[in-house]
Amino acid sequence: MVLEVGSVLPGKVTGITKFGAFVSLGEGKSGLVHISEIANSYVSDIRDYLSDGQEVTVKVIGIDENGRINLSIKAAQPQKPRPAAPRRSSPKPSGGAQPGADMSFEEKLRRFMQDSDSKISGLRQYADRRSSRRKGGR
């Protein structure tokens, strides 16, 4: 059996710890499946997913300089296709629609700059009025 990164192999769980599970790969070889490589969701207790003696399919994701084998159960499972992001057509004026919907980056940036300038202008006027009151003028 040739062990190299990327190989998908059958194995048997031989031990479970709080940080992972040891898997026997045959021919006296074994590796560790870290808790983060067991499932695509958060794993609080490994025993909810694995048990001693369970047959599993693992993928070799690393072999360090000391010969330790890092394995992954979730990487050995077929990936679910992700839904494609909806493609946007040419930018349309929103005309009262939801703000930011179907606007280009440039249009969003232009609106942001206008809003920002307006807010800064209002703050400056407020600050000027306050400072003139302190000086004795109204």
C-alpha positions as CSV (number, residue, x, y, z in Angstrom):
1,M,0.0,0.0,0.0
2,V,1.4,3.4,-1.0
3,L,0.6,6.2,1.4
4,E,0.7,9.6,-0.1
5,V,-1.1,12.9,0.3
6,G,-4.4,12.7,-1.5
7,S,-4.9,8.9,-1.2
8,V,-8.4,7.8,-0.2
9,L,-8.3,4.6,1.8
10,P,-10.5,2.4,4.0
11,G,-9.7,2.2,7.7
12,K,-10.9,1.1,11.0
13,V,-11.2,3.3,14.1
14,T,-8.9,1.9,16.8
15,G,-9.1,4.6,19.4
16,I,-11.0,7.8,20.3
17,T,-9.6,10.8,22.3
18,K,-11.1,14.2,22.9
19,F,-9.0,15.7,20.1
20,G,-9.5,13.1,17.4
21,A,-9.7,9.4,16.4
22,F,-6.9,7.0,15.5
23,V,-7.5,4.9,12.4
24,S,-5.7,1.8,11.4
25,L,-4.9,1.7,7.7
26,G,-3.5,-1.9,7.6
27,E,0.1,-3.1,7.2
28,G,0.9,-1.7,10.6
29,K,0.1,1.9,9.6
30,S,-2.2,4.2,11.4
31,G,-3.1,7.9,11.4
32,L,-5.0,10.5,13.3
33,V,-8.3,12.1,12.2
34,H,-8.3,15.4,14.1
35,I,-11.7,16.4,15.5
36,S,-12.0,19.3,12.9
37,E,-11.7,16.7,10.1
38,I,-14.5,14.4,11.2
39,A,-17.6,16.2,9.8
40,N,-18.5,19.4,7.9
41,S,-20.4,20.6,11.0
42,Y,-19.2,21.4,14.5
43,V,-18.2,18.3,16.4
44,S,-18.5,18.6,20.2
45,D,-18.2,14.9,21.1
46,I,-16.4,12.6,18.6
47,R,-18.4,9.6,20.0
48,D,-21.5,11.1,18.4
49,Y,-19.9,10.5,15.0
50,L,-17.5,7.5,15.5
51,S,-17.2,4.4,17.6
52,D,-14.3,2.0,18.2
53,G,-14.1,-0.7,15.5
54,Q,-16.1,1.4,13.0
55,E,-15.1,1.1,9.3
56,V,-14.4,4.5,7.8
57,T,-13.1,5.9,4.5
58,V,-10.3,8.5,5.1
59,K,-8.2,10.7,2.9
60,V,-4.5,11.3,3.6
61,I,-4.1,15.1,4.1
62,G,-0.6,15.2,5.4
63,I,2.5,13.2,6.4
64,D,4.9,15.0,8.6
65,E,8.7,14.7,8.8
66,N,8.3,12.1,11.7
67,G,6.1,9.9,9.6
68,R,2.8,10.8,11.4
69,I,-0.2,10.5,9.1
70,N,-2.9,13.1,9.2
71,L,-6.3,11.9,7.9
72,S,-9.6,13.4,7.1
73,I,-13.0,11.8,7.0
74,K,-14.9,14.8,5.6
75,A,-12.4,15.3,2.8
76,A,-13.0,11.7,1.7
77,Q,-16.7,12.3,1.3
78,P,-18.0,13.5,-2.1
79,Q,-18.4,17.3,-2.1
80,K,-22.0,18.6,-2.5
81,P,-22.2,21.1,-5.4
82,R,-22.7,24.6,-4.2
83,P,-25.5,26.6,-5.8
84,A,-24.1,29.1,-8.3
85,A,-24.4,32.7,-7.4
86,P,-27.1,34.5,-9.4
87,R,-25.6,36.5,-12.2
88,R,-26.5,40.1,-12.4
89,S,-27.6,41.8,-15.6
90,S,-26.7,45.4,-16.4
91,P,-27.3,47.8,-13.5
92,K,-30.8,49.2,-13.3
93,P,-32.0,52.2,-11.4
94,S,-33.7,51.1,-8.3
95,G,-36.7,53.5,-8.6
96,G,-37.9,53.0,-5.0
97,A,-36.9,49.4,-4.9
98,Q,-34.8,47.9,-2.1
99,P,-31.7,50.1,-1.6
100,G,-28.6,48.5,-3.1
101,A,-30.5,46.0,-5.1
102,D,-29.0,45.4,-8.6
103,M,-26.6,48.4,-8.4
104,S,-23.1,48.3,-9.7
105,F,-20.2,48.9,-7.3
106,E,-19.6,52.3,-8.8
107,E,-23.3,53.3,-8.2
108,K,-23.1,52.0,-4.6
109,L,-19.8,53.9,-4.1
110,R,-21.3,57.1,-5.5
111,R,-24.4,56.9,-3.2
112,F,-22.2,56.2,-0.2
113,M,-20.0,59.2,-1.0
114,Q,-23.1,61.5,-1.4
115,D,-24.5,60.3,1.9
116,S,-21.2,60.6,3.7
117,D,-20.7,64.2,2.3
118,S,-24.2,65.1,3.4
119,K,-23.6,63.8,7.0
120,I,-20.2,65.5,7.3
121,S,-21.7,68.8,6.1
122,G,-24.5,68.5,8.7
123,L,-22.0,67.8,11.5
124,R,-19.9,70.7,10.5
125,Q,-22.9,73.1,10.5
126,Y,-23.9,71.7,14.0
127,A,-20.3,72.2,15.3
128,D,-20.1,75.7,13.9
129,R,-23.4,76.7,15.6
130,R,-22.2,75.3,18.9
131,S,-18.8,77.1,18.7
132,S,-20.5,80.4,17.8
133,R,-22.8,80.1,20.8
134,R,-19.8,79.6,23.1
135,K,-18.2,82.7,21.8
136,G,-21.3,84.7,22.7
137,G,-23.0,85.1,19.3
138,R,-26.1,83.4,18.1
